[in-house]
Amino acid sequence: MSDTRRPVTVLSGFPGAGKNMLLNGVLNNLEGRCITVRRAAT
């Protein structure tokens, strides 16, 4: 049986905590990775 799990990172935090800066850094350095961005507003 093959392992089909994939690593997942959840980015959360208070307003102004630097989430956008961190996400922009990740998106600018993909190095062949696939990324899905989903924003869940409450």
C-alpha positions in Angstrom: 0.0 0.0 0.0 1.5 3.4 -0.9 1.4 6.4 1.3 -0.8 9.1 -0.3 -0.5 11.7 2.6 0.7 15.2 1.8 2.2 17.7 4.1 -0.2 20.6 5.0 0.6 23.9 6.6 -2.1 26.1 8.1 -1.3 29.7 8.5 -3.3 31.7 11.0 -2.9 34.6 13.4 -4.1 38.0 14.5 -4.5 40.9 12.1 -1.2 42.6 11.5 0.8 39.5 12.6 2.7 39.2 9.2 0.7 36.4 7.6 0.7 38.1 4.2 4.4 38.8 4.3 5.1 35.1 5.2 2.7 33.8 2.5 4.2 36.1 -0.2 7.7 34.8 0.7 6.5 31.2 0.3 4.8 31.9 -3.0 7.9 33.6 -4.4 10.1 30.6 -3.5 8.0 27.6 -4.7 10.8 25.4 -5.9 8.5 23.0 -7.8 5.9 22.7 -5.1 2.1 23.0 -5.6 0.3 25.4 -3.3 -3.4 25.9 -2.7 -4.6 29.0 -0.9 -8.0 29.1 0.7 -9.1 32.0 2.8 -11.8 31.3 5.4 -13.3 34.5 6.8 -15.5 34.4 9.9 
